Amino acid sequence: MKQLKSFTIIEALLGVFVLGILLHVFLGMGKITQKQESRWRNVDEKNWYLFLEQIDEEFRFARNFEVLNDGQILNYDYFPKDKPEDRFGLKYNNNYQTIVRFNAKTGGHMPSLINVERHYFSIQQNKLTLQVKFINGRKYEANWYLEEIEWKKD
């Protein structure tokens, strides 16, 4: 009589166990991928709020606001809190691809907001408004009230 080669019950259980572990790993990777994708979707929103924190800090010591180039450029004078005698001017503009840059009037720049399709600054009465549309279609608006701050409008 011929003996048939077959798996023992332990070998079969071991195979099912290994397949279960592999399935668990691949499902876990799918969840991680979904979380990462969700984070990437919200990166513009996070950048927006970080930008607002940065600009809020700067506006505490800013004077002489001026909107130029049909709302594309915001100029203002910045008086550093630690050395008010070291006054210098700063501006935000969007002349470099999809980036709103922070430029010192004396030269140099720092990217402040990325993936921006368009932005618009305006000053009406004592209210400075910034409207931003990101490449992904999301729109945001921020307002600052410039009470007791000198400002100019073109």
C-alpha positions in Angstrom: 0.0 0.0 0.0 1.3 3.4 -1.0 1.6 6.1 1.7 0.1 9.5 0.7 2.1 12.6 1.6 -0.1 15.1 3.3 0.1 17.9 5.9 -0.4 17.1 9.6 -2.9 19.1 11.5 -0.1 21.1 13.2 1.3 22.1 9.8 -2.1 23.2 8.6 -2.7 25.2 11.7 0.7 26.8 11.4 -0.1 27.8 7.8 -3.4 29.4 8.8 -1.6 31.2 11.6 1.0 32.6 9.2 -1.7 33.7 6.7 -3.5 35.4 9.6 -0.5 37.3 10.6 0.2 38.4 7.0 -3.5 39.5 6.7 -3.2 41.5 9.9 0.0 43.2 8.8 -1.5 44.2 5.4 -4.7 45.5 6.9 -2.7 47.5 9.4 -0.6 49.0 6.6 -3.9 50.0 4.9 -5.0 51.9 8.0 -1.7 53.6 8.3 -2.0 54.7 4.6 -5.5 56.0 5.2 -4.3 58.1 8.2 -1.4 59.5 6.3 -3.6 60.4 3.4 -5.9 62.2 5.8 -3.0 64.1 7.2 -1.9 65.2 3.8 -5.4 66.4 3.1 -5.3 68.6 6.2 -1.7 69.9 5.7 -2.9 73.1 4.0 -5.2 73.8 7.0 -2.3 73.2 9.4 -0.1 75.5 7.4 -2.8 78.1 7.4 -3.1 78.2 11.1 0.7 78.2 11.6 0.8 81.1 9.1 -1.9 83.0 11.1 0.1 82.5 14.3 3.2 83.9 12.7 1.5 86.9 11.1 -0.4 87.6 14.4 2.9 87.9 16.2 4.3 90.2 13.6 1.3 92.4 13.5 1.6 93.2 17.2 4.6 95.3 16.4 3.7 96.5 12.9 2.6 100.0 11.6 1.9 101.7 8.3 0.1 99.0 6.5 -0.2 99.4 2.7 -1.8 97.1 0.1 -0.3 97.2 -3.4 -0.5 95.4 -6.7 -4.3 94.8 -6.6 -4.2 93.1 -3.3 -1.2 90.9 -4.0 1.3 92.7 -1.8 1.0 93.8 1.8 3.7 96.2 3.0 4.1 97.2 6.6 6.8 98.5 9.0 7.9 96.2 11.7 9.2 97.5 15.0 10.9 94.6 16.9 9.9 94.4 20.5 13.4 93.9 21.8 15.0 96.7 19.7 12.4 99.3 18.6 15.1 101.4 17.1 15.9 98.7 14.6 12.8 99.4 12.5 12.6 97.6 9.1 9.9 96.9 6.5 8.4 93.6 5.6 6.0 92.5 2.9 4.0 89.4 1.9 3.7 88.6 -1.8 3.0 85.7 -4.1 5.3 86.1 -7.1 7.0 82.8 -6.7 4.9 79.9 -8.0 2.4 78.8 -5.3 4.2 80.3 -2.3 3.2 83.3 -0.2 6.6 84.7 0.8 7.7 86.9 3.7 10.2 89.4 2.2 12.3 91.9 4.1 12.5 95.2 2.2 16.2 95.0 2.5 16.3 91.7 0.7 15.9 88.0 1.4 12.7 86.0 1.7 11.1 83.1 3.7 8.3 80.9 2.4 5.3 81.4 4.7 2.4 79.6 3.1 2.6 77.0 0.4 0.2 75.4 -2.2 -1.6 78.7 -2.6 -3.5 79.2 -5.9 -4.3 82.9 -5.1 -4.5 85.3 -2.3 -5.8 88.8 -1.8 -5.1 91.5 0.8 -7.5 94.4 1.4 -7.9 97.2 3.9 -11.3 98.8 4.5 -11.7 101.2 7.3 -9.6 99.7 10.1 -9.9 96.1 9.0 -7.2 94.2 7.2 -8.5 91.1 5.3 -6.6 88.2 3.8 -8.4 85.8 1.5 -6.5 82.6 0.4 -7.5 79.8 -2.0 -5.3 76.7 -1.9 -4.6 74.5 -4.9 -6.9 71.8 -3.4 -9.8 74.3 -3.6 -10.1 75.1 0.1 -10.7 78.8 0.9 -9.8 80.6 4.0 -10.2 84.2 5.3 -8.6 86.1 8.2 -9.3 89.5 9.5 -7.3 91.9 11.7 -8.6 95.1 13.2 -5.9 97.8 13.0 -7.2 100.1 15.7 -4.8 102.8 16.6 -2.4 101.6 13.9 -1.5 103.9 11.0 -2.4 102.3 7.7 -2.4 103.3 4.0 -4.3 102.0 1.0 -3.5 102.3 -2.7 
